[in-house]
Each structure stands twice: as C-alpha cells, then as structure tokens.
C-alpha cells in the first residue's frame, strides 16, 4: 500500500558539493529502486542545532517528501543509519495533505483615549 511520507535529515555542515550531490543521488536512487515516487528534495541549509551532535554545533537540513511503502522506509532508514555523514533523520507518515493556514491577526482591544488619560 502506497503511503505519503516525509523525512527530515541532518547531515554534517562541512560537506563539499560532490558529497552533497552523492548523498542526494543516493536518496533518490533508494526511492526509485524501491518503486517510490519522489515529490520534493529540499536543502534547508545550515542551521544551528539545539545541542551539539557528534561535536557539531551546526547541521545541514534536508527535507524529503515521497510516496512509498513500509519496505521503502525500512531500506531508506537503514541506509541513512549506516552513512557517517548523516547525523540524524526522522521519517513521518502523512495522514492527509494540509496547507499551512495563514496566520490570522488577533483582535487587539484598545482602551478609549479618555480612559487612558485619567
């Protein structure tokens, strides 16, 4: 059964372009060979971590959105676990697609100027 998944992974921040391209092709190849459907692979850039991981205070974040089955998730996470360049990863099954709602401005209560002056 095909389900929707998203994976966020944190890799070492000091990787070169060739290593990053290799990691991206590795992920896309895993999804393709396991008959998955890749929708997005976004590089969110280098960010400061809440706590150091393997003595790295920063990490490069990647967001992957794809469709697949449980075998695909198992294989993807197995390969990410074995890769020394990957610091952390987390895969989540998406129940249904939701668009982020626009932030609504909360009504601000203002006191009349006459009351504020007294």
ABEGO torsion letter per residue (X at the ends): XBBBBBBBBBBBAABBAAAAAAAAAAAAAAAAAAGBBBABBBBAEBBBBABBBGGBABBBBBBBBBBBBAAAAAAAAAAAAABAABABBBBBBBABBBBBBBBBBBBBBBBBAAAAAX
